[in-house]
Amino acid sequence: MHTFPSDTLLSAFAPLLPVDDIGIVAHQAPDFFALWEALEREAGTECDIPYWAAVWPGGRLLARYILQNPETVTGKTVLDFGSGGAVVSIAAARAGAKRVIANDIDPIAHRIAVKNGAANNETFVTEGKNLLTAPDNRTYDTVFVSDMFYERSTVDALLHFLQGIRARGTKLLIADGSRPFTPKTGLEVLAAGRLMVNLALEGCAERAVTLYRFVE
């Protein structure tokens, strides 16, 4: 049975590559736009932006933080919101989380997340529920959000969702690579740094990256 994208395409355009020096590998596209074009050739139609093919700087900082501070997740139920290739989910599983839910609305991201998990000998749940539009009354100990405040059209719904889960006592960590619509108040800095990023994809060679905890 054919799966999409094919393993041949992934091997050529988004092979397994190390994520910094944290001991995790993930399918990543050295040339993001060449991958996108190859996806559309293989599909024979237009494809959504393959966000899963990049480990965004917020996710890189957050994954490192989790591995260095395993008490953040050990024995807990965590939600990796907008998980993409699920590097944060992999880090949480490796650090001893009881249950990890990798949530992304892109069905291709689910396949890549599972493949990335297997490549790192970690397992977690993947799901495609749109939590910004569908009610979600589940209980989490911690929710992770990485580089999601980049689009004006979704920021209000995202904040509404996050406020709802915080009202239920959930700990919320936001990893942000200087995206334009990130909240500016009520945040405590847990970690920060500057990371090299893909120039063609990001429009710059490095980004200031910060991990926040909501304190309001």
N, C-alpha and C positions, 0 to 999 in steps of 0.2 A: 504494500500500500504506500502510495507516494505521500510524503510529508513535506510541508512547506514552512520555511525554506529548506531546501535539500541539504544534506550533509556535505555534498560536493560544493555547493555555493558557500556554505559557512566556512569550510576549510580554505577556500580561495579568498574570501572577502571579509570574514569575521572569525578568524581562528581563536583557539584558546590562548590567551596571553596572561601573564602575571598582572595582578592589580597591585601596583606599587611594590612594597616589600613586606606585605602582610600575610603571605602564605596562602593566598587565594588566587585562583585562575578564573577567567571568565571569557566568553566569546566577545571579542571586541573588534571593531573595524578600524584598521589603520587609516583607511581612506573611506570616511563615512559616506560620502556622496557616490563613490564608485559602488559601494554596497547597495545603496538605495536604488541605483540604476539597474544593478544586477537582479535585485528582488523584482523589480517591475518587468524585466525581460523574462524572468522565470515564471512569473505569475501571468504575464500577458495582459496586465492591466495596471492602473495606478495603485500604489501602495501607500499606506500611512507612513509617516516619518518613523524610521526604525530607532526610536529612542533607546531600546534595549541594547543596541550595539555600542553604546558608550557607557563607561562607568563615570558618571558625572561627579564633579569635585565634592559636592556635599556628601554623596554616598561613600566616597573614598575616605573622607575624614571621619564619618560616622562609623564605618566598618572598623577602622583602626581604633577608634575610641571604645567600641564594644569589646574588641579583643583585649585591649589594655585594661578595661574596667568591666570584667565579666559579671560583677554583681549587678550591673545595669539590667541584665536579662536572666541570670541564672534562676531556674525554677519558675519562670514567669511565662505568661501568655502575651505574645507581642504581635502587633500588626505592622507590617512594612507596607505603607501606603504608597502607591505609585512605584512599585518595586522594580520595574524594568527587568534587567537580567538577574536581579535578586542577590547582589553581592552583600547587601546589608542583612538579608535573610540568612545567607550562608554564615556570616559572622555571628549572628545571634544564635543559630543552631549550634555552631562550634563552641560558643561561650556557655552553653548549657541551658538555653531557654527550654521550657517545658513544651511549648507549642508555638510555632512560628507560622503566621499567615502572610503569604506574599500576594498582595492585591494589585492587580493592574488590569485596565480595561482593554489592553491590546492582547488578542489571543496568541499572537506570535510570541509575545514576551513570556507567556506561560511555558511554551515549549523550550525557549531558551533558558528560562529559570530552572526548569527541571534538568536540562542538560548541564547547566552550570553546577547545580547541586550535586549531580552524580559525579562530575569531574572533581569535586572537592569532598566526596564521600559524606555529604550532608543531605538530609531530607527535610521537607517542610510542605505545608499545604499551599497550593496556588488557587487563586480564584479571580473571576473577572467581573464581579459585581461592582456597579458604579455607585460608590458610597456617597457621592455628592448629590445623587438624585433619588436613591432608594433608601428607605429607612433601615437603620442598622442599630439594633438594640443589644448587640453582643457586648460582653464585658472583656476588656483587655487590661492588663497591668500597664503596658507601655505601648505607645504608638510612635512610629518613626516616620518622618516626612523629610525627604531629601530633594532639594532643588525643584520644588513644585510651585514657587511663587513667581513664575516667569510670564504668566499670561493674564492680562487684565480681565478677560471675559470669565475666568473661573475663580478669581480670587475671593469674591464674596461668598460663593458656595463653599469654597474650601474653608474659609474662616468659620462659617456657620457650622460645618461638619466638625471642625476641631473644637469649637466652643461647646458643642453638644457632648463630645466624648470627655472633655475636661470636666464638665459638670457632673459626670458620673465617677469622678475621682481618678481618672486615668492619667498617668504620667505621659507627657508629650515632649518629644525632642525633635527639634527642627534643625536640619543641617542645610546650610545655605551658601551657595557660591556667588554671593553678591547679586542676587536676582532682584529685579526692579520693584516687585510688589510685596516683598517680605515685611511683616509687621515691624514697626520701629520702636514700639514701647512694650513694657511688660515682659521683657525677655532677660534672662540671665545667661551670660556667656560661660559655657563649659569647656570649650576648646576653640582654638583658632590657629590659622596658619595661611601660607600662600602655597598653592599647588600649580605646577605646570599643567596646562590643558592643551587640547587640540586647537591650533590656531585657526584652521579652516572652519571648524565647527563652532568655536566660541567667539571668534573675532578678536582674540587676544591670546598672548602666550602663557599667561598665568592669571589666576584669580585669587582674591582674598576669600577665604572660606571660614565660616564660623558655625559652631554647634551651639544651639540655644536650648534653654529650658524655659517654658512659660512659668512665670511667677505670679501673675495676677490671679 
